[in-house]
């Protein structure tokens, strides 16, 4: 299955023009099964008050989608979005705001893929190193994360970790492995002349990455200030027999909470 992580910069390209259709074109070319987006606008004047989560979900005919508003702007704002070809049976939003710093967030989801359940995290971390380390520790020690930590787990998004200090810090302490290495092969920002690796993927448990790459098409270089990250994964084991997968919900529905 193919997963795409992409900071779409609200649909603004390097020419500073709002063209969501360019972002859609980049995603279409990759044909992902799971789409994890950051900086998605909803009802903001700069993007014509478009409901981008709805527009993207409808365009890609997502079976399930979940939106997390992180940064309010009057009646709208922007945040993270997960689109899935398969049902999302559980989704929980965690605030990653540290004191007075800019609001950030993480989405925790359990996706029912044809190959088994996948525990998926989509987030956008802060600009300070100490802030990012706190944010990762906060999520990995969160009770909602631990509810599904026994499942194959993938964590993607905009890490802003240009010095790559998280790999041997909180991720190593929780036995996660980075698949977006060496860094020189995964430079994703700025898109027109990528010099640093900000968009990353970590995995743990019964999941294997068969291919990971930064999408460097000419359209991707224009559509946003980040290049998207494409990751092909394979689940290598199912959940333990007799272990409850998730809280029972009606088929095709999801549970959304926020802290």
C-alpha positions, -999 to +999 in steps of 0.1 A: +000+000+000+012+035-007+011+064+018+017+100+009+027+127+034+025+163+021+026+198+037+005+215+011+011+251+024-027+258+021-025+254-016+000+282-022+028+275-046+062+290-049+047+317-071+026+327-040-006+319-060-034+298-045-039+269-068-052+238-050-056+220-083-018+218-085-016+200-051-044+177-064-024+170-095+007+161-075-013+137-053-031+121-083+002+113-100+012+092-070-022+075-066-018+068-028-041+047-006-034+069+024-029+106+023-016+125+053-016+163+048-005+193+068-014+230+066-049+224+051-071+255+051-108+256+060-130+287+056-102+312+054-103+344+032-068+339+017-080+306+001-115+319-010-131+304+021-127+270+005-135+240+026-103+222+016-108+190+037-142+185+021-130+193-014-100+170-011-121+142+004-147+144-024-121+147-052-102+116-041-134+098-031-120+089+003-138+062+021-129+079+054-114+113+062-106+131+094-096+168+099-078+184+128-080+222+131-048+234+148-044+271+140-077+291+142-083+321+119-116+339+126-143+314+116-118+289+101-081+280+102-057+253+091-045+219+103-039+183+095-060+160+073-060+122+068-077+107+037-081+069+034-091+045+007-102+022+036-124+027+067-109+047+096-125+031+127-108+053+153-093+087+152-081+109+181-067+144+180-039+155+204-029+191+209+009+196+207+009+232+218+036+240+243+028+270+265+027+302+243+041+286+211+021+282+179-006+256+181+003+222+166-014+189+165-012+151+159-038+128+146-039+092+158-059+068+136-065+031+132-071+022+095-087-011+085-066-020+055-072-052+034-040-065+050-049-058+086-052-028+110-026+000+108-019+025+135-012+058+117+000+091+132+000+123+111+015+154+127+031+188+122+058+195+148+072+229+160+102+250+150+121+247+183+142+217+191+131+215+227+095+219+216+098+190+191+113+167+217+085+175+241+059+169+214+073+135+204+075+124+241+040+137+247+025+116+219+045+084+225+036+084+262+000+094+257-027+069+269-045+072+235-013+063+217-008+033+239-043+020+233-032+009+198+006+007+202+005-031+198-005-026+161+019-019+133+026+018+136+036+045+111+043+081+120+046+107+092+043+144+087+063+176+088+088+171+116+107+204+111+136+183+125+163+196+101+191+185+125+176+150+128+180+150+166+147+131+172+160+098+157+184+090+185+163+107+212+127+099+219+122+076+189+152+054+199+138+052+234+105+038+220+121+014+195+111+033+164+131+032+132+135+060+107+130+050+071+138+084+056+175+081+058+202+089+047+190+125+050+206+136+017+183+114-002+151+128+015+156+166+012+121+180+009+123+218+017+122+243+001+106+225-028+122+246-056+157+239-043+154+213-016+183+214+009+169+199+041+149+169+052+118+180+071+092+154+060+100+121+076+086+086+084+092+064+114+079+028+119+076+002+146+061-033+149+048-054+121+053-030+092+079-030+065+088-002+041+095-015+006+102+019-009+104+055+003+112+086-018+107+123-021+085+132-051+106+157-072+084+162-103+082+197-119+046+201-107+056+192-071+083+218-072+057+245-080+026+233-060+038+239-024+069+249-004+074+213+006+079+182-016+057+153-008+070+120+007+058+088-008+062+056+013+052+021+002+045-002+032+037-038+038+022-052+070+042-083+081+020-095+110-016-092+122-027-083+157-025-110+184-055-133+184-081-124+210-068-089+215-095-062+210-086-042+180-106-010+188-137+001+206-167-012+186-181+014+162-206+013+134-189+003+101-175+032+082-176+056+112-149+071+133-145+084+167-129+118+170-118+134+203-096+163+210-075+173+240 
